Amino acid sequence: MKKVFMLGLVIIANLVLAGLVFAAEAAGGKIGVMQYTVLAAGLAIGLGAIGSGIGMGTAIGGACEGTSRNPEAGGRILTTMIIGLAMIESLTIYALVVALILMFGNPYTG
């Protein structure tokens, strides 16, 4: 499983870098700050969403397992899970804010 995950990361990195290389050839060999800013914004929101999705899946799985083991505590587990999911979702919103700041608040775009 770990080898498949690492292979997937290598493939994604190659796809991202290949796009930069081909864009550099089309632009005459110059890569500006805005191209890197767009890449950074995309990576920020993408990684934020992936991390939050994994965290939410783990939290919901743990809550379902806890409720199945102790049905009387289902209400408390549900309340704690909802609060935790809100905290996890706030990380995705922070990633979106960072991406928007990178896209529209860039001082180097002259």
Secondary structure as GFF3:
##gff-version 3
##sequence-region A 1 110
A	DSSP	alpha_helix	2	26	.	.	.	ID=ss1
A	DSSP	alpha_helix	33	69	.	.	.	ID=ss2
A	DSSP	three_ten_helix	71	73	.	.	.	ID=ss3
A	DSSP	alpha_helix	74	104	.	.	.	ID=ss4
A	DSSP	three_ten_helix	107	109	.	.	.	ID=ss5
###
